[in-house]
Amino acid sequence: MPILPRGNPQSPIWVVCEPYDKDSEKGYLYSCGYGYVFDKAFSEAGIQVQPFFFSPTCTGLNTQDMWLATWGFIEVYKPPIILAMGENITAMFCPETKKKLTRKKSSAGGTGVSDDESSLEKWAGSLLACPYLSYPHYIIPQLQPDKVVANWQYRFIYVNIDLGHVKEEFDFYRNNKRLQELPTYNFCLHPDFVTLMDFLNDKCTNATHLSSDIETIRPRKDSPYRTVCSGYPYCISLAPSPKEAVSFSFWDYDSDQTIKIWRKLNELLSTKANIGQNYFTFDSHYLESLGFEVCLKKCYDTMLAHHILWPELPHKLQFLTKHYTRQPYYKDEGKNWSPKNKKQLFNYNCLDAVVTYEIMLKQEEEFNDRPYLR
């Protein structure tokens, strides 16, 4: 029996998926037990609309023609929100989510290249866009229901966070007849001395809170220094608000300039209420090793706060970003940068700072709602 789409294609939310084997018994997508799991989670998330279920693999075409037909079909109805279910569907819509090709040694001594697939654990719930679609939309990757069933502890995250992003975007679209724009920031990357000092003296000095983050350079895994050196701070970002930040290297200025920068930086770190992720056990240790005085009594650690608010959930910045913000996954930007492209690292450094600031504001709202946790 052929497997057919389900629902009304005029729906503002499409679920693009691969059919399960048992869907053939009833002849339509997500009609089996896994479909029931998804339908229930979708309902529990509070999304008040029936989605349209569509599968490119049911077209009977080869891969290239299948996706050309899919994108053409989507362009006809222009759904603003598309849920990409699973790794293959996500990778087809958003090529940037594909894992990099890795070479593996075969038993015969040769090498083989693994297939591309999406790193769905990282991208689930992110607000992405498909480069092949011409109208405003969001692609929101989701784990397939069978993956959630296999890891039932993930169900809370699935319903309240991954599908919670879908609800948030749909509610905004329903109320405003348009999609909500992604967050934009004002970053000052690797500035010259005068620009940097103006930023520190003006915006940072007058800020009530200051989010900071450092990036370190560490020996390679195969280096003999790996066991004796834990790395060295290379750059730092400071965010006086959740919308703007500066990132600069500790070491890219001449001696006289460096002295003035470090004195000003020490003044800020020793007097301001600093916000950081894993600040008490990581950043503050490195900063103090460089001679900076950090006022720990005024510091706010978002990771520690998340342990108090949500002890059962993961606490890495990657997860907190998904939990509290609309910023898409970006943590890969901190990898594979080079001295010729330092701005990639500086941009990543600034993102860490502004995202951490926004997380702190959302956590404070939760503490206000649950004051007994303070």
N, C-alpha and C positions, 0 to 999 in steps of 0.2 A: 504494500500500500504506500503511495507517495506521501511524503510529509509536507504539509502545507503551512503557510504563515498563520498567525493567530492574531485576532484583534483588528482594529481599524487603522489603516496606514495614515489617516489624518491625525493620529495621536501625536502630541508634541514630544513624546518620549518613545524612542525605538529601542528594542532589545535585540541586538544583532548577535546571534549565537550559532553554535553547531548543534545539530539535533542529537539526542540520545537514542540509543538503539531501540528502547522500548516506546519511543514516540511513534514508531510505525504501527503500534497496536491500535491507537486511536486516530492516527493520521494527521496530527498537528503538533507544532513545536511545544516543547515543555509541557506535555500532557502526562508525563510519567511522575513518579514520586519526587524526583529531583525538581521538576517543574513546580510541584506543590510546595516544596521547601522555598523556592524563589518567590512564588506568589505570596506566601505567608510573610516572608521577610520584607517584601516590597510593601505589603499592607501595613506591617508593624512599623515601618519607617515613616508612616503617615503621609505617603505620596498619594494625593487624591486625584488620580487619573489612571485609566487603564492603558498600559503600554501596548505597542504593536511589536509582535515577535516576528523576526525575519531571519532566514538563514541563507547566506550566499551559496552554501554547498548543495542546496536543494535545487539549484538551477540546472544541474546536469552539464555544465560547461567546463572547459579546462580552466586552470587557475587564472590565467591572464584574462580570458574572456569573462570568467565568473566575476572578477572584481570590477571590470569595466561595466558589466551589466548592473552590478550592485550599486556602484557610484552613480550610474545613470538613473537607476530607480530611486535612489535617495534624493537626487537633484530634483526629481519631479515633485516630491512631497515636502522636501526641505524640513525635516524634523530638527528642532533646535538642540535637543539633547539626545545623544546616542550612547547607550550602554554597550560597550564592547566586552563581551563575555569570553573570558579565557585568553590565553597567551597568543594563540594564532590569530584570532580576530583582532586583538589589540595591536599586534605587530603589523598587520595588514593596513589598519587605519593610520597608525602612528609609527612610521619606520624608526624614529629616534628611540623607541622603547626596546628595540631589538638588542639582545645581548651581543657583545662583540664576538666575532668568530674566534674560537680557541682551537689550537691544534693539539691533538692527542696522539700519543704513540700507540701504534697498533701492536698486536702480539708478534707480528712479523718484523717489527723494527721500523716500519714506515710511519707516516703521519697521516692523519685524517682530519677533516674539518667538520666540526659539529654544526648542526643545523641552526639557523637563526630562530630565536624565540624571544618573546617579550619577558622582561624581568617583572612579572606581574606583581610580585610581593611588594616591590618598591612603588609601582605606578598606580596601584589600586586606589580609586577615589580621586585621582588627580584630574584637573580640568585641562584637557588637551584639545588639539585641533588637528583635523586631517588635511594634509596639503593638497589633496585631490578634490576637495569640496569647495565650492565657490561662494557659499553663503555663510552668515554667522552661525556658529554651532559650537557645542562642546562634545568631545568624545570623553566619556568617563569610564575607564577600565574597571572591570569587576571580576572577582573570582567566580568561577563556575560553581553552581550549587553543590556538585559532588565534592569539590575541594573543601567547601564549608562543612559538609556532613562529615568528611574525613577528619576535620579538625574543628570539632564543635565548640571549642573554646573561642574560636575566631568569630563565632556568630554574633556576639555583642558588637564587635568592631564592624562587622558586615552590615548589620542593621542600622546602628546608630552613627557610624562615621562614614563608611564607604557609600551606603545608600543615603546617609544623612546629607552628603554633599549633593546628591541628586535632588533630594527634597528642597534643599536651600536654593539651588539654581532654578528649579521648577516654580517654587513659590514666587521668586523674584520675577521670573518670566511671566507668570500668570497675572501678577499685579501691575507690571510695568510694560507688558507687550514687547519686551526686548530682553536680551541676555545681559547679565551683570558683567561688567568689564573686569578683567584680571587686575590684581593690584599693580600699581606702578610706583617706582621709587626714584629718588634723586641721589645717585651715588657719585662720590668724588674719589676717583681711582688713581692711586699713585700720583698725588699732586706735587707741584713744586713747593719749595719751602714757604714762600709767601702765602700761597693759597692754603696750605696746610695749617699754618699758624693762624690765619684768619678764621678758619673753620673751628680750630680748637679754642681760640680766644672768644669767639662770638657765640657760635651755636652750642658748643659743648659746655662752656663755662656757665651759660645761662639755662642749661637744661636741669630739670628737677631729678631725672634719672638718666643714666648713661649705660646703654647696653654695649658690651665689649666682647670681642672674640679674638683669639690668636690662632695662627696657623704655624705649625712647626715643620721643620725639615728633619727627616730621620734617616738613618743608614738603611740601605737596602737589606732585604731579608738574607741575602747571601754574603753580606759584608761581615768581616771579622769584628767590626765595631758595633754590630747590632746588639751584642750582649752587654756592652760596657757603656753605651750612650743611648739615652732615651729620646734624643732629638734636641733641637734648639729652635727657639721662636724665630720666625722669619718676618712675619707681618702681623699687624693688629688692625682691627676695625673698631670704630666707635660710632654708635648710633644715638643721637640725642632725641630721636623720635622713631616711631615704627615706619616712617616713610623716607628717611634720609640717613646716610652714613658716609663715613670716609674710611678708606683702607690704605695703609702705607707700610712700607718696609722699615724695620728698625735701622737698616744698615745702608740705605741708598742716599744719604746726605753727607756733606762734608763735616769735619769735626766740630766746627763752631755751630753749625746748624743742628747737628745731632744733640749737642749739649742743651740747646734751647728747647728742642722738641722733647727730650727726655725729662727735663725739669717741668715743663708744662704737663706732660703726660703723668708724671708722678703727682703733681698737684691735683689732677682730676681723679686719679685712682685712689688717692688717699682721703679725699673729701666728699666725693660724689657717692650717691646710692647706685652702685654698679649692678647691672643685671647680666647674668651669664648662664649658659647651659653647662652643667658639670663644673661649675666655677670653683667650688671649694676644693675639689680633689684633683683638678687639672690646671686650669688657667692660672689660678692664684699662685700655685707652686712655681710655675715657670716664670711668672712676672716677678715674684719675690726673689727668684734665683738671679734675675737680672738687676736686682737692687731696688725695684719699685716697692713703695709702701702701699699695701692694699688694705683698705678699711673693711675688714670682713664683717664687722658689726652692721654695716649698712648694705651688705651684698644680698642679692636675691638670686637664688639658684633655681631655675625653672625645672631642672631634673628632680631636685629634692622636693619641690612643691608638688610635682606630679606623683611622686611616691606617696605623698600624704593624701592627695585628692583621689587618685586612681591607682591604688597599690597593685591591682590585679592586671594592669595593662603594661605594655612595653614603655620604656622611658627614654629612648634615644631621641635626639632632635629630629631625626627623620620622621618618627611616628608623631611627635608632638606637633610638627608642622602640619601633618595631615589632620590631626585631632582638632587643632585650634584655628587654622588659617585656611585661606583659599590659594595659597602659593603652591603651584605644582611641584612635584618632586624635582630637586635640583642637585642632590648631593654628589652626583657623578662629576659635576663641574670642578670639584676639588681634586680630581685625579688627572693624571697625564698632562699636566701643564708643563711648560718649559720656560727657561729664562727669556726666550724670545717672545713668549706670550704670557707675561706675568699678569696682565690685566684679567685673564681668566680666573686666576687665583684670587686677585683682589675683589673681583665681582662676587665670587663665591663667599669670600670673607665678609663682605658687606651684607649679603643675603642672610648669613648666619646671624648677624647682629640685629637686623631689622625684624627678622622672623622671631628671634628670641624676645625682643621688646614686645611684639604683638602677643606672643604667648603669655608673657607676664601679665599683660592687661586682662586677657581672658581668664587667666587663673585667679586674678584678684576678684573678678566678678563671681567666680565660683566660691571663693572663700567668703565673700560677702553674703552669698546665698546659704553657705554652711559655716557660720562663724565659729561653731564648736570645734572646727578643725584647726583653728589658728593656734 
